[in-house]
C-alpha cells in the first residue's frame, strides 16, 4: 500500500474518532475506531468500529449509519482532500477474537492433574 494512502487512512481515523466522540452519545458503551480503509480513489472509506459495553453493536452501527451524512460533512470541514469519502461502517471483532485467543492460551497453559 502506498505511503500516502496509509497517511490518509490514519488521518481520517483520527479526525473521525474525535468527531464521533464529540457529536454522538452512546449510553454505557465505549466505541472506538480500530481501522479505516480509504479506497485509492478517495471516494469511499470502510470504517471498522469496535464496541465495549452494554449497548449492542447493531445499535451502535445503526446510530452511526443514521448520522453518516453529518459525520461526512464534519469530516469534510476538518480535512482537505480532493473528495470527502463516503463512510461505510463495519463491525470489527478483533478485540473479541484476541481476548478469546488469550483465554484459550490460558486454558492450555494450566497444568493438568492427569500427569500425577
C-alpha positions as CSV (number, residue, x, y, z in Angstrom):
1,X,0.0,0.0,0.0
2,X,1.3,3.4,-0.8
3,X,2.6,5.6,1.9
4,X,0.2,8.5,1.0
5,X,-2.8,6.2,1.4
6,X,-1.6,5.0,4.8
7,X,-1.3,8.6,5.9
8,X,-4.8,9.4,4.6
9,X,-6.2,6.3,6.5
10,X,-4.6,7.4,9.7
11,X,-5.7,11.0,9.3
12,X,-9.4,10.0,8.6
13,X,-9.3,7.6,11.6
14,X,-8.0,10.3,14.0
15,X,-10.4,13.0,12.8
16,X,-13.4,10.8,12.6
17,X,-12.7,9.4,16.1
18,X,-12.7,12.9,17.5
19,X,-15.9,13.9,15.7
20,X,-17.8,10.8,16.9
21,X,-16.6,11.4,20.5
22,X,-17.9,15.0,20.4
23,X,-21.1,14.5,18.3
24,X,-22.7,11.2,19.2
25,X,-23.5,9.9,22.7
26,X,-23.5,6.1,23.2
27,X,-25.2,5.2,26.5
28,X,-23.0,2.8,28.5
29,X,-20.7,1.8,25.6
30,X,-17.2,2.6,24.6
31,X,-17.0,3.0,20.8
32,X,-13.6,3.1,19.1
33,X,-12.5,3.1,15.6
34,X,-9.8,0.5,15.1
35,X,-9.0,1.0,11.4
36,X,-10.1,3.0,8.4
37,X,-9.5,1.7,4.9
38,X,-9.9,4.5,2.3
39,X,-10.1,3.5,-1.3
40,X,-7.4,4.5,-3.7
41,X,-9.7,7.0,-5.5
42,X,-10.6,8.6,-2.0
43,X,-14.3,8.2,-2.7
44,X,-15.2,5.6,-0.1
45,X,-13.8,4.6,3.3
46,X,-14.6,1.5,5.3
47,X,-14.6,2.3,9.0
48,X,-14.0,-0.6,11.3
49,X,-15.7,0.0,14.7
50,X,-15.5,-2.0,17.9
51,X,-17.9,-1.6,20.8
52,X,-17.3,-2.4,24.5
53,X,-20.1,-2.0,27.0
54,X,-23.8,-2.6,27.4
55,X,-25.1,-1.1,24.2
56,X,-25.5,-3.6,21.4
57,X,-23.1,-3.4,18.4
58,X,-26.0,-3.4,16.0
59,X,-27.5,-0.3,17.8
60,X,-24.1,1.5,17.5
61,X,-23.7,0.7,13.8
62,X,-27.3,1.8,13.1
63,X,-26.7,5.0,15.0
64,X,-23.5,5.7,13.1
65,X,-25.3,4.9,9.8
66,X,-28.1,7.3,10.7
67,X,-25.7,10.1,11.3
68,X,-23.4,9.3,8.4
69,X,-24.2,12.4,6.4
70,X,-23.5,14.7,9.3
71,X,-20.2,12.9,10.1
72,X,-19.2,13.1,6.4
73,X,-19.9,16.9,6.4
74,X,-18.0,17.5,9.6
75,X,-15.1,15.3,8.3
76,X,-15.1,17.4,5.1
77,X,-14.7,20.6,7.1
78,X,-11.8,19.2,9.1
79,X,-9.9,17.6,6.2
80,X,-8.6,19.0,2.9
81,X,-9.0,16.1,0.4
82,X,-10.0,16.0,-3.2
83,X,-13.1,14.1,-2.2
84,X,-14.8,13.6,1.2
85,X,-15.0,9.8,1.4
86,X,-18.4,8.1,1.6
87,X,-18.3,6.3,5.0
88,X,-19.2,2.6,5.3
89,X,-19.3,1.4,8.9
90,X,-18.3,-2.2,9.7
91,X,-18.1,-4.1,12.9
92,X,-14.6,-5.1,14.0
93,X,-14.4,-8.2,16.2
94,X,-10.7,-8.2,16.5
95,X,-10.7,-7.3,20.2
96,X,-13.2,-10.1,21.0
97,X,-11.1,-12.6,18.9
98,X,-7.9,-11.5,20.7
99,X,-9.4,-12.0,24.1
100,X,-10.7,-15.4,23.0
101,X,-7.2,-16.4,21.9
102,X,-5.8,-15.3,25.2
103,X,-8.4,-17.3,27.0
104,X,-7.6,-20.4,25.0
105,X,-3.9,-20.0,25.7
106,X,-4.5,-19.7,29.4
107,X,-6.5,-22.9,29.3
108,X,-3.7,-24.7,27.5
109,X,-1.1,-23.2,29.9
110,X,-2.8,-24.5,33.1
111,X,-1.2,-27.8,34.2
112,X,-3.4,-30.8,34.0
113,X,-4.0,-33.0,37.0
114,X,-3.7,-36.2,34.9
115,X,0.1,-36.3,35.0
116,X,0.2,-37.1,38.7
